[in-house]
Amino acid sequence: MRDKDLLMKKFTTHSVVCAGALLAACCLFAAGCRHLARYNLLNPQINFYRKARLLPARKDITDLLQKQKDEGRADHISVYFQALDTGYSVGIEEQEGFIPASLMKLYLAMSILRTAEKEPGSLEVKVVYNNLEGEAPAGSLPMQEIPAAEKLRIGETYTIDRLLTQMLVFSDNNATYNLRARYSKAALERTYRVFGLRVPESGEFHITVKQYMMIFLSLYNSTYLTPEMSQKILGHLLRTRFRAGLAAGLPPGVRLANKFGERKIIWPSGTTMQLHDCGVIYHGKSPYILGVMTRGRDPEKLAGVISEISALVYKEVSRQP
């Protein structure tokens, strides 16, 4: 009899707990429905109970940028940040134009994978790897100041997929030229148009950091490519070998899918450098995209500028409730 009473007591307690949990869930659902009814023109995935509050960080970032410029470490710095769970964004001089350089490789990768979605098996096509650097169109991708850490062998046969890996992981210009030679210019131009770019015949043009970061927003949300292909590109970018910019400002173990670009420009008055680093930071609390574009004289100082900004933004995101 005691066992029966004990069993009934446990059953009653369990029922009360379940009923309480169900009631709480219903209340949250009802609250969510009220929010959706009130904000029926907004994204239903918006988190109404938590908003990344980074407004104080804007001044901190602006002050840091001014300090870096006052110290002569950079002539110009542009920053764009967006929290991927809330859409909250901060831009500082984000409409300034820069030469994108190797950042453009991402558009080519997206164009190739867009084609692969329609032509299964096209990534496994094998091609002979040629030395095309001397035949590259003027102004397209100049000699790399930061060379690829690993090279493919000229004259060997590789799949398109292997060339794609070489282009994204090692930012290899020659792999890029070989891929361009295999794909139609029209397909690449269609990708440019989707992202609002008008690239002249010379390949020389300017892009803003805010404009460029839309490609990472598209990859993260898989709006242009299928989830499989978006995952493929971001997976390659996780393996990027450039560790002196955004990566240097992050704690060990934080995942970063990034693309860097660098350009050396020789003027009668002297030499200037542009160094950019943009990507997705998979912060455990709130993933975000961050892009930093810089102009200055010393590439090492520019890399330090980017890493300091990366560290400050990561700290600000980490301290959010």
C-alpha positions in Angstrom: 0.0 0.0 0.0 2.9 2.3 0.9 4.4 1.6 -2.6 1.1 2.5 -4.2 0.9 5.8 -2.3 4.5 6.6 -3.1 3.8 5.9 -6.8 0.7 8.1 -6.8 2.7 10.9 -5.0 5.5 10.7 -7.6 2.9 10.7 -10.4 1.1 13.7 -9.0 4.4 15.6 -8.6 5.5 14.8 -12.1 2.1 15.9 -13.4 2.3 19.2 -11.6 5.8 19.8 -13.0 4.7 18.9 -16.5 1.6 21.1 -16.2 3.8 24.0 -15.0 6.3 23.5 -17.8 3.4 23.3 -20.3 1.8 26.5 -18.8 5.1 28.3 -19.0 5.6 27.2 -22.6 2.1 28.3 -23.5 2.7 31.7 -21.9 5.9 32.1 -23.9 4.2 31.0 -27.0 1.3 33.5 -26.4 3.8 36.2 -25.7 5.6 35.4 -28.9 2.3 35.4 -30.8 1.5 38.8 -29.4 4.9 40.0 -30.5 4.4 38.5 -34.0 0.9 40.1 -34.2 2.3 43.4 -33.1 5.3 43.2 -35.5 3.7 41.3 -38.3 5.8 43.1 -40.9 9.1 42.0 -39.4 11.3 38.9 -39.6 9.6 36.4 -37.3 13.0 35.1 -36.2 13.8 38.3 -34.5 14.7 37.8 -30.8 12.5 40.2 -28.9 14.0 39.3 -25.5 17.6 39.9 -26.3 19.2 42.7 -28.3 23.0 43.1 -28.7 23.7 46.4 -27.1 26.8 47.6 -28.8 26.2 51.4 -28.9 28.8 52.2 -26.3 31.3 50.2 -28.4 30.9 52.6 -31.3 32.7 55.3 -29.4 35.3 52.9 -28.2 36.0 51.7 -31.8 36.0 55.3 -33.1 38.5 56.3 -30.4 40.7 53.4 -31.2 40.6 54.2 -35.0 41.6 57.8 -34.3 44.4 56.7 -32.0 45.8 54.4 -34.6 45.7 57.1 -37.2 47.2 59.7 -34.9 50.1 57.3 -34.3 50.7 57.1 -38.0 49.8 53.4 -38.3 47.2 53.9 -40.9 46.0 56.7 -43.2 42.4 55.4 -43.4 40.4 52.7 -41.6 36.9 51.6 -42.4 34.9 49.1 -40.2 31.6 47.3 -40.6 30.1 45.0 -37.9 26.8 43.1 -37.8 25.5 40.7 -35.2 24.1 37.7 -37.1 21.4 36.8 -34.5 19.9 40.3 -34.2 20.9 42.2 -37.3 22.3 45.0 -35.2 25.1 46.8 -37.1 27.8 49.4 -36.6 29.6 51.1 -39.5 32.5 53.6 -39.2 33.6 55.2 -42.5 31.9 52.2 -44.1 31.2 54.1 -47.4 34.9 54.8 -48.2 36.1 53.1 -51.3 39.0 50.7 -51.4 40.7 48.4 -54.0 39.3 45.0 -53.1 42.3 43.0 -54.6 42.1 39.3 -53.5 38.7 39.9 -51.8 37.2 39.4 -55.3 38.1 35.7 -55.3 35.0 35.1 -53.2 32.8 36.3 -56.0 34.5 33.9 -58.4 34.1 31.1 -56.0 30.4 31.8 -55.6 30.0 32.0 -59.4 31.7 28.6 -59.8 29.6 26.9 -57.1 26.4 28.4 -58.5 27.3 26.7 -61.8 28.1 23.5 -60.0 24.5 23.5 -58.5 23.2 23.4 -62.1 25.9 21.1 -63.4 26.5 18.3 -61.0 30.0 16.8 -61.4 31.5 19.9 -62.8 33.8 20.3 -59.7 35.4 17.0 -60.5 36.4 17.9 -64.0 40.2 17.7 -64.3 42.3 20.4 -65.9 46.0 21.0 -66.6 47.4 23.6 -64.2 49.1 26.3 -66.3 51.3 29.3 -65.3 48.9 32.1 -66.2 50.3 34.9 -64.0 52.2 36.5 -66.9 49.0 36.5 -69.0 46.7 38.1 -66.4 44.8 41.2 -67.6 46.3 44.4 -66.3 44.9 45.6 -63.0 43.2 42.3 -62.2 45.3 40.6 -59.5 48.8 42.1 -59.2 51.8 40.3 -57.8 51.1 39.0 -54.3 52.9 40.7 -51.4 51.7 37.8 -49.2 52.4 34.8 -51.4 50.5 31.5 -51.2 52.0 29.2 -48.5 51.6 26.2 -50.7 51.8 26.0 -54.5 50.4 23.7 -57.1 52.7 22.2 -59.7 52.7 23.7 -63.1 51.8 21.1 -65.8 50.1 18.8 -63.3 46.4 17.8 -63.5 44.0 18.9 -60.8 40.2 19.0 -60.3 38.3 22.2 -60.4 37.5 21.5 -56.7 41.2 21.4 -55.9 41.8 24.7 -57.6 38.9 26.2 -55.7 40.5 25.1 -52.5 43.8 26.5 -53.5 42.2 29.9 -54.3 40.3 30.2 -51.1 42.6 28.6 -48.5 45.9 30.0 -49.9 44.6 33.0 -51.8 46.6 31.8 -54.8 46.5 34.2 -57.8 47.5 31.6 -60.3 44.8 29.2 -59.2 42.4 32.0 -59.7 43.6 32.7 -63.2 43.2 29.0 -64.1 39.7 29.0 -62.8 38.8 32.2 -64.7 40.0 30.6 -67.9 37.6 27.7 -67.4 34.4 29.7 -66.6 32.5 32.2 -68.7 32.8 35.8 -68.0 29.0 36.2 -68.2 28.5 33.9 -65.2 30.9 35.9 -63.1 29.2 39.1 -64.1 25.8 37.8 -63.1 27.2 37.1 -59.7 28.6 40.7 -59.6 25.2 42.1 -60.5 23.4 40.1 -57.8 25.7 41.8 -55.2 25.3 45.2 -56.8 28.8 45.5 -58.3 29.8 47.0 -61.6 33.3 45.8 -62.4 35.0 47.6 -65.4 36.9 45.7 -68.1 40.3 46.5 -66.5 39.1 44.9 -63.3 40.2 48.0 -61.3 37.5 49.5 -59.2 36.7 50.4 -55.6 34.4 48.7 -53.1 33.2 49.7 -49.6 33.5 47.5 -46.6 29.7 47.5 -46.1 29.1 46.5 -49.7 31.6 43.7 -49.4 30.3 42.3 -46.2 27.0 41.5 -47.9 28.8 38.5 -49.4 29.4 37.0 -45.9 25.8 37.8 -44.9 24.7 35.9 -48.0 27.0 32.9 -47.2 25.9 32.7 -43.6 22.2 32.8 -44.5 22.6 30.8 -47.7 20.7 33.2 -49.8 22.6 32.9 -53.1 24.0 29.4 -52.9 22.4 26.2 -51.5 23.3 25.4 -47.9 25.7 22.7 -49.2 27.6 25.1 -51.3 27.6 28.0 -48.8 28.9 25.5 -46.2 31.7 24.5 -48.6 32.9 28.0 -49.1 32.8 28.9 -45.4 34.6 25.6 -44.6 37.4 26.6 -46.9 37.6 30.1 -45.4 37.9 28.5 -41.9 41.3 27.1 -43.2 42.6 30.4 -44.5 46.3 30.7 -43.7 46.3 34.5 -43.1 46.5 34.8 -39.3 47.8 38.3 -38.8 44.6 40.4 -39.0 41.2 39.4 -37.6 42.5 36.1 -36.3 45.3 37.7 -34.3 42.7 39.6 -32.2 40.7 36.5 -31.3 41.2 34.0 -28.4 42.5 30.6 -29.4 39.8 28.2 -30.6 37.4 30.8 -31.9 36.3 29.9 -35.4 36.9 32.5 -38.1 35.9 32.1 -41.8 37.7 35.0 -43.4 39.1 36.4 -46.6 41.9 39.0 -46.8 43.1 41.2 -49.6 46.2 43.3 -50.0 47.4 45.7 -52.6 50.7 47.6 -53.1 50.4 50.9 -55.0 53.4 52.8 -56.2 53.0 56.6 -56.6 55.6 59.2 -57.6 55.4 60.4 -54.0 56.0 56.9 -52.6 54.4 53.5 -52.0 51.1 52.9 -50.2 49.5 49.7 -49.1 46.0 48.5 -48.7 45.2 45.6 -46.4 41.7 44.3 -45.7 40.4 41.4 -43.7 36.7 40.4 -43.5 34.8 37.4 -42.2 32.4 35.6 -40.0 33.4 35.2 -36.3 31.6 32.3 -34.7 31.4 33.8 -31.2 29.7 31.3 -28.8 27.4 34.0 -27.5 26.6 35.8 -30.7 28.1 35.1 -34.1 28.9 38.2 -36.1 30.5 39.5 -39.3 33.3 42.0 -39.2 35.2 43.7 -42.0 38.1 46.1 -41.7 39.7 47.9 -44.7 42.8 49.9 -44.3 45.2 52.2 -46.2 48.7 53.1 -45.0 52.4 52.7 -45.6 53.4 49.6 -43.5 51.6 46.3 -44.0 52.6 45.0 -40.6 51.2 48.1 -38.9 48.0 47.7 -40.9 47.7 44.1 -39.8 48.2 45.2 -36.2 45.4 47.8 -36.7 43.0 45.1 -37.9 43.9 42.8 -35.0 43.3 45.5 -32.4 39.9 46.3 -33.8 39.1 42.6 -33.9 40.1 42.2 -30.3 38.0 45.2 -29.2 34.9 44.0 -31.0 35.2 40.5 -29.6 35.5 41.9 -26.1 32.4 44.0 -26.6 30.4 41.1 -27.8 31.6 38.9 -25.0 30.5 41.3 -22.3 26.9 41.5 -23.6 24.3 39.9 -21.2 
